[in-house]
Amino acid sequence: MNVEQSFLHSLFSDFHRKDLNEAIESGCFPKWTFALQIIEEKDEDNFDFDILDATKIWPEELVPVQPIGEFELNKTVEEYFPEVEQVAFCTSHVVPGIGFSDDPLLQGRNFSYFDTQISRLGINWEQASHLRVHIFSF
């Protein structure tokens, strides 16, 4: 942290959240490019490193980054508890047609995330309106 960040943090520890909310409310929406690195299943053994090793980063010259869209934060939270405290992400929930790799970390998360949501939010956690999938058409 630089000196200014340290000073702001000492005065108000939630400065970054406040700054983000103020930017969104003023119409200055932050956005990020969303990109993927994809290895075809037939090519997974063609590398001199283990592609499932979580300590390795796939070199962009071997596996190019493919931008597919943007993420934009264009609204703030209306109800803090359901929209922040009860957020539930589950790696085993994917759109039809997408399979899972043999990645041991992903396989463990597919079980544990689902189990964690049941423990945190109850057995009917997927029925909460703020956690349901919303289909958008463009």
C-alpha positions as CSV (number, residue, x, y, z in Angstrom):
1,M,0.0,0.0,0.0
2,N,1.2,3.5,-0.7
3,V,1.0,6.3,1.8
4,E,-2.3,7.7,0.6
5,Q,-4.0,4.3,0.7
6,S,-2.6,3.7,4.2
7,F,-3.9,7.1,5.4
8,L,-7.4,6.5,3.9
9,H,-7.5,3.0,5.3
10,S,-6.6,4.3,8.8
11,L,-9.5,6.8,8.6
12,F,-12.1,4.6,7.0
13,S,-11.4,0.9,6.6
14,D,-14.3,0.5,4.1
15,F,-12.9,3.2,1.7
16,H,-12.7,0.9,-1.3
17,R,-16.3,-0.3,-1.0
18,K,-17.5,3.4,-0.5
19,D,-15.5,4.5,-3.5
20,L,-16.9,1.7,-5.7
21,N,-20.5,2.5,-4.6
22,E,-20.0,6.2,-5.3
23,A,-18.6,5.5,-8.7
24,I,-21.5,3.3,-9.7
25,E,-24.1,5.7,-8.3
26,S,-22.5,8.6,-10.3
27,G,-22.7,6.5,-13.6
28,C,-18.9,5.8,-13.8
29,F,-19.3,2.0,-14.1
30,P,-16.2,-0.1,-13.7
31,K,-15.8,-2.8,-16.3
32,W,-13.4,-5.7,-17.0
33,T,-12.7,-7.8,-20.1
34,F,-13.9,-11.4,-19.6
35,A,-11.6,-13.9,-21.4
36,L,-10.9,-17.6,-21.4
37,Q,-8.0,-19.9,-22.1
38,I,-9.3,-23.1,-23.7
39,I,-7.4,-26.4,-24.3
40,E,-9.2,-29.0,-26.4
41,E,-9.5,-32.4,-24.7
42,K,-7.5,-34.0,-27.6
43,D,-4.6,-31.6,-26.9
44,E,-4.4,-31.9,-23.1
45,D,-1.3,-34.2,-23.3
46,N,0.6,-32.1,-25.8
47,F,2.2,-29.8,-23.1
48,D,5.5,-30.3,-21.2
49,F,3.7,-29.3,-18.0
50,D,0.7,-30.7,-16.1
51,I,-2.2,-28.5,-17.2
52,L,-4.1,-29.4,-14.1
53,D,-1.3,-28.3,-11.7
54,A,-2.8,-25.4,-9.7
55,T,0.6,-23.9,-9.2
56,K,1.2,-23.4,-13.0
57,I,-0.1,-20.6,-15.2
58,W,-0.8,-21.5,-18.8
59,P,1.6,-19.5,-21.0
60,E,-0.4,-17.2,-23.3
61,E,1.8,-18.0,-26.3
62,L,0.8,-21.7,-26.0
63,V,-2.8,-21.2,-24.9
64,P,-4.0,-17.8,-26.2
65,V,-6.4,-15.7,-24.2
66,Q,-9.8,-15.4,-26.0
67,P,-11.9,-12.4,-24.9
68,I,-15.6,-13.3,-24.9
69,G,-17.2,-10.2,-23.4
70,E,-17.1,-7.7,-20.5
71,F,-18.2,-7.6,-16.9
72,E,-19.7,-4.3,-15.9
73,L,-20.9,-3.3,-12.5
74,N,-23.8,-1.0,-13.2
75,K,-25.9,-1.2,-10.1
76,T,-25.4,-1.3,-6.4
77,V,-26.9,-3.6,-3.8
78,E,-30.5,-2.9,-2.9
79,E,-30.8,-5.4,-0.1
80,Y,-27.5,-6.1,1.6
81,F,-28.4,-9.3,3.5
82,P,-29.8,-11.4,0.6
83,E,-27.6,-9.9,-2.1
84,V,-24.3,-10.0,-0.2
85,E,-24.5,-12.1,3.0
86,Q,-26.5,-14.9,1.3
87,V,-24.7,-15.1,-2.0
88,A,-24.0,-18.7,-2.9
89,F,-21.7,-19.8,-5.6
90,C,-21.6,-23.4,-6.7
91,T,-19.1,-24.7,-9.2
92,S,-21.2,-27.7,-10.0
93,H,-24.0,-25.5,-11.5
94,V,-23.2,-25.0,-15.2
95,V,-25.2,-24.5,-18.3
96,P,-26.1,-27.7,-20.2
97,G,-23.4,-28.9,-22.6
98,I,-20.4,-28.0,-20.4
99,G,-18.6,-30.8,-18.7
100,F,-16.1,-30.9,-15.9
101,S,-12.4,-31.4,-16.3
102,D,-10.4,-34.0,-14.3
103,D,-9.0,-31.1,-12.2
104,P,-8.8,-32.5,-8.6
105,L,-9.4,-29.0,-7.1
106,L,-12.5,-28.6,-9.2
107,Q,-13.8,-32.0,-8.3
108,G,-13.4,-31.3,-4.6
109,R,-15.1,-27.9,-5.0
110,N,-18.0,-29.4,-6.9
111,F,-18.8,-31.4,-3.7
112,S,-17.8,-29.0,-1.0
113,Y,-19.3,-25.8,-2.3
114,F,-22.7,-27.5,-2.7
115,D,-22.5,-29.0,0.7
116,T,-21.4,-25.7,2.2
117,Q,-24.4,-23.9,0.8
118,I,-26.7,-26.4,2.3
119,S,-25.1,-25.9,5.7
120,R,-25.0,-22.1,5.5
121,L,-28.4,-21.4,3.9
122,G,-30.5,-24.5,4.4
123,I,-31.6,-27.4,2.1
124,N,-33.8,-25.1,0.0
125,W,-31.1,-22.6,-0.7
126,E,-31.6,-22.9,-4.5
127,Q,-35.2,-21.8,-4.3
128,A,-34.3,-18.3,-2.9
129,S,-35.3,-15.8,-5.5
130,H,-32.0,-13.9,-5.3
131,L,-30.1,-17.1,-6.1
132,R,-32.2,-18.4,-9.0
133,V,-30.8,-18.2,-12.5
134,H,-32.1,-15.4,-14.5
135,I,-32.2,-15.8,-18.3
136,F,-31.4,-12.7,-20.3
137,S,-32.0,-12.4,-24.0
138,F,-30.1,-9.9,-26.1
